[in-house]
Amino acid sequence: MTLEGGCYCGAVRYVAEGDPVMKAQCHCRECQYVTGGAPNYFMMMPTEGFRYVKGSPKTFSRTDLENPVTREFCAECGTHIVTRPPGMPLLVLKVGTLDDPTQFGGPRMAIYAVDKQPFHLVPEGVPTFERLPG
């Protein structure tokens, strides 16, 4: 599968190749900050198949955490593009940045429901986990 996308203003563009390892929606509090309050829709993709083809993102990692993720976003418009968990050969690609978001096809699970807000909706039949599945 080949996915193409970028930020809202067009300053940063990417290509992601490979098969998604996970398609989900995350309700964790951290994702709520990034999305403005909604769950975060994402595809976990192989890092080796991802590359920026235009521009370079700004990165951010919290310094107060032992193993923080690195968030990559457009420095111009602020669009959050990917999250890189430490020590994993995978990255979290944000569905909203895809040129064709229909390639997502919908979440296969909802994670971190422990932080889910009453106004967050999970599609009927989608397995829900308090944190990560075992």
C-alpha positions, 0 to 999 in steps of 0.5 A: 500500500502506498499512502501520500499526504501532508500538512494543511498548508502544503509545506510538508509532504510525505509518502508512506509505503507498506501495510498498516500494522494497526488502524485505530482510534485513540482516546488517550488524554495526550491525543485529545490535546493534539486533536483539539479534543477528539479521538485520534484516528491513526494508522501504525505504519513501518518506519522504513517505508516512510519518507518526507518528500517536501519540507521537514517537520518540527519535532517535539518530545517531552523532557519530563518523561522517561521514554517520550514519543517524538511528535512531528508537525508542520512548523508553519500551520501546526498540522500533526503528521506522525508520532514516533514511539521510542525503540519501535520500527513503527510510526503513528500516521495521522489519518487527517493528513492523508490525501485520500482519508478513505484509504483508512477504511475506519478503525479496527479498535479503540484504545485508551478508553480509560480517558474517553470523553462522554462525547467520543463515539466508537463505531458499533462493533469496534473492540474497545480497550481500556489501554492497549490490547494484550 
